[in-house]
Amino acid sequence: MNRSIAVALVIAAICLSLGLLAYSRTHLQNSTLALKGPVVTAHAAGTFEVKVTPQPADDKSDDATLGRMTIDKQIHGDLDATSNGQMLTAGTPVKGSAGYVAIERVSGTLHGRTGTFILQHTGTMNRGALQLSITVVPDSGTGQLTGKMDIQIADGKHSYDFSYALPDSH
C-alpha cells in the first residue's frame, strides 16, 4: 500500500476513533438565534456504518503527510439517512498529532421530517488530545435545521448523538 494512503487511513481512523466530544448546549443555543419564531430543540441518536475510500493525490508529489478520501455512510436510528462527502487529512512526524476536515451531505428522515443538510467536520489531534467539531452548515438544512453532532466509537461500532433545532411547526 502506498505510504501516503496508509498514513491517511491511520489519521482518519485516529480522528474518527477519538471523536468523543461533550454536547455543547451553548453552541446549540447560539445556533438557534438565527431561527425566526418559536424554536424546537431536540436530540437524535443512533448508529451508522461508514466506508472511507482513499483517493489519489491531486498532484504528482509523494507527500505522505496529506491524504484525501471519500466518505459514504448509512445512518440508522432517529436519523435514518445516507450521506456522502470528502475528507482531507494531514499527518505529522509527531505521534498523535494530525488533522482533518470533511464535508458531507446528509439526506434522509429526522424524527419523521424528510430533508437534507450538510455537516462540516474539523478535527485536530495535538499529541493525542482531540478537538472535534461537527456542525450543520448554516442555511444548508431543510426547514432551517441547525445543530451539532458528536460521534462515538466503541468496540468498532459507530454511533452518533445529534442535538438540533428547527422552527416550531405549531
C-alpha positions as CSV (number, residue, x, y, z in Angstrom):
1,M,0.0,0.0,0.0
2,N,1.2,3.5,-0.9
3,R,2.7,5.2,2.2
4,S,0.5,8.3,1.8
5,I,-2.6,6.2,1.7
6,A,-1.5,4.2,4.8
7,V,-0.8,7.4,6.7
8,A,-4.1,9.0,5.6
9,L,-6.0,5.8,6.7
10,V,-4.3,5.9,10.1
11,I,-5.1,9.6,10.6
12,A,-8.7,9.1,9.6
13,A,-9.0,6.1,11.9
14,I,-7.5,8.0,14.8
15,C,-9.7,11.1,14.2
16,L,-12.8,9.0,13.9
17,S,-11.9,6.7,16.8
18,L,-11.3,9.6,19.2
19,G,-14.3,11.5,18.1
20,L,-15.7,11.8,21.6
21,L,-17.0,15.3,22.4
22,A,-19.2,16.6,25.2
23,Y,-22.5,18.0,24.0
24,S,-22.3,21.8,23.9
25,R,-25.6,23.5,25.0
26,T,-24.0,26.9,24.4
27,H,-23.3,26.1,20.8
28,L,-26.8,24.8,20.1
29,Q,-28.4,27.8,21.8
30,N,-26.2,30.2,19.7
31,S,-27.1,28.4,16.5
32,T,-30.8,28.7,17.2
33,L,-30.6,32.5,17.4
34,A,-30.8,32.7,13.6
35,L,-34.1,30.8,13.5
36,K,-37.2,33.0,13.4
37,G,-40.2,32.5,15.7
38,P,-40.6,29.7,18.3
39,V,-37.9,27.0,18.1
40,V,-38.0,23.3,19.0
41,T,-34.7,21.8,20.2
42,A,-34.4,18.1,20.0
43,H,-32.0,15.2,20.3
44,A,-31.4,12.2,17.9
45,A,-29.3,9.2,18.5
46,G,-28.4,6.0,16.6
47,T,-25.7,4.1,14.8
48,F,-24.0,4.3,11.4
49,E,-21.7,2.4,9.2
50,V,-19.0,4.3,7.3
51,K,-16.9,3.5,4.3
52,V,-13.8,5.6,3.8
53,T,-12.1,5.2,0.5
54,P,-8.6,6.7,-0.2
55,Q,-8.4,8.8,-3.3
56,P,-5.3,9.5,-5.4
57,A,-3.4,12.7,-4.7
58,D,-4.3,15.7,-7.0
59,D,-0.6,16.4,-7.6
60,K,2.2,14.1,-8.6
61,S,4.2,14.6,-5.3
62,D,4.7,11.7,-3.0
63,D,3.8,13.7,0.1
64,A,2.8,11.1,2.7
65,T,1.6,13.8,5.1
66,L,-1.5,14.7,3.1
67,G,-4.5,12.5,2.2
68,R,-7.9,12.7,0.5
69,M,-10.8,10.3,0.9
70,T,-14.4,9.9,0.1
71,I,-17.0,9.1,2.9
72,D,-20.1,7.1,2.4
73,K,-22.4,6.5,5.4
74,Q,-25.6,4.6,6.2
75,I,-27.2,6.2,9.2
76,H,-29.8,4.4,11.4
77,G,-32.0,5.4,14.4
78,D,-33.7,8.7,15.0
79,L,-31.9,9.9,11.9
80,D,-32.5,7.4,9.0
81,A,-30.3,8.7,6.2
82,T,-27.4,8.3,3.8
83,S,-24.5,10.6,3.4
84,N,-21.6,11.1,1.2
85,G,-18.7,13.5,1.3
86,Q,-15.0,14.1,1.2
87,M,-12.2,14.3,3.8
88,L,-8.8,15.9,3.7
89,T,-6.2,14.7,6.2
90,A,-2.8,15.9,7.4
91,G,-0.3,13.9,9.5
92,T,2.9,14.9,11.2
93,P,6.0,13.1,12.2
94,V,4.9,13.5,15.9
95,K,2.9,10.6,17.1
96,G,-0.7,11.5,17.9
97,S,-0.6,14.8,16.0
98,A,-2.9,15.2,12.9
99,G,-5.8,17.0,11.5
100,Y,-8.7,16.5,9.2
101,V,-11.6,18.5,7.6
102,A,-14.6,16.9,5.9
103,I,-17.9,18.0,4.3
104,E,-20.7,15.5,4.0
105,R,-24.3,15.9,2.6
106,V,-26.9,14.0,4.6
107,S,-30.2,13.0,3.1
108,G,-33.0,11.2,4.9
109,T,-35.6,11.4,7.7
110,L,-35.0,13.0,11.1
111,H,-37.8,12.2,13.6
112,G,-40.3,12.0,10.7
113,R,-39.2,15.1,8.8
114,T,-37.6,14.4,5.4
115,G,-34.8,16.6,4.1
116,T,-31.1,17.3,3.7
117,F,-28.3,19.1,5.4
118,I,-24.6,19.5,5.2
119,L,-22.2,18.6,8.0
120,Q,-18.8,20.2,8.4
121,H,-16.1,18.3,10.4
122,T,-13.0,19.9,11.8
123,G,-10.7,17.6,13.8
124,T,-7.3,18.3,15.3
125,M,-5.1,16.0,17.4
126,N,-2.4,17.6,19.5
127,R,-0.2,14.7,20.7
128,G,-3.3,12.6,21.3
129,A,-5.6,15.3,22.7
130,L,-8.5,15.6,20.3
131,Q,-10.6,18.6,19.5
132,L,-13.5,17.7,17.2
133,S,-16.4,19.8,15.9
134,I,-19.2,18.6,13.6
135,T,-21.8,21.1,12.8
136,V,-24.7,21.7,10.4
137,V,-23.5,24.3,7.8
138,P,-25.7,27.4,8.3
139,D,-28.6,27.6,5.9
140,S,-27.8,24.1,4.4
141,G,-30.6,22.3,6.2
142,T,-34.2,21.8,5.0
143,G,-36.6,23.8,7.2
144,Q,-33.9,25.9,8.8
145,L,-32.3,22.9,10.6
146,T,-29.3,23.8,12.8
147,G,-27.3,21.6,15.1
148,K,-24.2,19.8,16.3
149,M,-23.3,16.1,16.1
150,D,-21.0,14.1,18.2
151,I,-19.6,10.7,17.2
152,Q,-18.6,7.8,19.5
153,I,-16.8,4.6,18.5
154,A,-16.8,1.7,20.9
155,D,-15.8,-1.9,20.1
156,G,-15.6,-0.9,16.4
157,K,-19.2,0.3,16.3
158,H,-20.1,3.8,15.3
159,S,-22.8,5.8,17.0
160,Y,-24.0,9.5,16.9
161,D,-25.6,12.0,19.2
162,F,-27.2,14.8,17.2
163,S,-28.6,17.9,19.0
164,Y,-30.6,20.1,16.7
165,A,-33.1,22.9,16.4
166,L,-36.0,23.6,14.0
167,P,-38.7,26.2,13.9
168,D,-41.8,25.1,15.8
169,S,-44.4,24.0,13.3
170,H,-47.3,24.5,15.7
